[in-house]
Amino acid sequence: MQQPVHKEKPATTAAAQERALTSGPRDLRSTLEWLRAEGDLIETDKPVDPDLEVTGLQKHMDGGCPVMFHNVKGKPNHRVITNLFGDMNVINKMFGWKDDVARTRHIAAAFRKPLKPEIISQADAPVQEHVVLDPKDVNPYMVPIRHTVYETELTVGSGIRCVSFDQFDGGTDLGYNRMNFRWGNVGTFQISPGSHMWQVANKYYKEDQPIPISMCFGVPPACTLLAGAGFDYAILPMGCDEIGIAGAVQGTPIRLVKCRTVDAYTLADAELVLEGYVHPRDRRFETAQSEEAGVQGRFHFHPEWAGYMGKAYKAPTFHVTAVTMRRPESKPIIYCLGVHMLDDHNIDTTVREAAIFELCERLQPGIVQTVVIPYCMTDWGGCIIQVKKRHQIDEGWQRNFLGAALSCSQGMRLAIAVSEDVDPYSMDDVMWCLTTRVNPQTDILNPIPGGRGQTFMPAERMTAGGAQWTASNTRFEGGMGIDATVPFGYESDFMRPVYPVDKVRPEDFFSKEDLANAKSRMHGWVHSLARSGR
């Protein structure tokens, strides 16, 4: 486990700091410069309204390249980036990963060999170039957004908490907590039951102690990835070093700096940070509408990863003691994260895929090939595990993997195991596999009925009946595992036809125009089949 280290490096010269910041994607600004040079960034100077327009435009370009807004309505001192993780091909290129499989394996390796964070002096920290002590209202420093017309209020959902050292059993933690600053410098701080932050809050709840943390905006991309690593705690337990893992992912240590007003650390290369305390017992309603009614879990607020509208709850509070940021004249960049878009999905699933891969690998090495969480399986809702059975004794491990994934991932509802001849990145191929290889009597598993789930699925919330739809009043129907693998020894009976795509070159027969015409008419499953010849 990462042990507390409070020694700061001496201050460096401005030139040395500049060289460090341009050596790779270690902060958001250098990342955007790289994206611009690669032709992977769309920018606009036209005014954009954080109320509905940012997410509306993002949905129009869902899955596309990053989008930068230089002119934000009502926020003259800010810029906004969104869709940063919308195109996973861009992310693979950014970190030097050959493909999706290589990405999953690389991150799994980072779990085992984190790079300890580097603690720098406050004089060297870009995020502390400008400090505002005891702000009366933090909303002017934020860019709250409204996702849909169903919500009555704007919210801040892209802040990344940084819990460090003493508060996290010697390690470091990154994660998302949506906030709504309805009381100026005090905001609601939603904590998902069972999450790392939930575990931290439980430690301090009985003593009624506030928890010193920082909330970071515009962070290094590797930290954005690790912040999405929720409910992977068999691999990333309390006390692990998530910031160290982020360093291993990007290839250089993440830089930390001591906060100015609380006994905590923060990401030195962030764009803006809120310092303060989480008060677990000071719980308030997330919206005025829910507060007026005095009811939790009924009124719409902030969409959820499951693809449904979220609900407003009574949440702990975050009390801000300082705002630190890069020089205001440089217009700090706020990452506005639209929920249930590929941007959010790719953040929430990239580390998660690697964690499930690592879980299977630790159970029995060499069998799992990759793990995929397609967009339609909604982040924490499911996964596809591809396996390769090497000999008879490997038969059955795929079921162990399914049971482990369903048990170790709170709220997972569907896990599917497929063989190595299936393209796990094609849901058409997976559906074909389910249709042709699954025995409904023996291959469908329900290992944990009544276990603990999450209240983000309407079907689970409904189990509360007439009571308030909160985690304490709901129950989990259980996750389903489906073994869609080919039984060992029957490979020839499940042999797929393979057409000789490797023996012909279409460009030897047709012009570029003809090929483009033909390929433009190809949709869906045919892409996967044409690539493999099946």
Secondary structure, DSSP 8 states (H G I E B T S, - for coil): -------------HHHHHHHHTSSSSSHHHHHHHHHHHT--EEE-S-B-TBTHHHHHHHHTTTS--EEES-BTTBTT-EEEE-TTS-HHHHHHHHT-SSHHHHHHHHHHHHHS----EEE-GGG-GGGSEEEES-S--GGGS--BB--TT-SS-BB---EEEEEEGGGTTEEEEEE--EE-TTSSEEEE---TTSHHHHHHHHHHTTT--EEEEEEES--HHHHHHHT-TT-TTTS-TT-BHHHHHHHHHTS--EEEE-SSSS-EEETT-SEEEEEEEEEEEEEESSHHHHHHT-SS-SB-S--TTSS--B--EEEEEEEEEEEES-GGG--EEE---TTSHHHHHHHHHHHHHHHHHHHHHHSTTSEEEEE--GGGTTTSEEEEEE---SGGGTTHHHHHHHHHHHHSTT--EEEEE-TTS-TT-HHHHHHHHHHH--TTTSEE---TT----TTSHHHHGGGTTS--SGGG------EEEEES--TT-GGGG------GGG--GGGTS-HHHHHHHHTT--THHHHHHHHT-
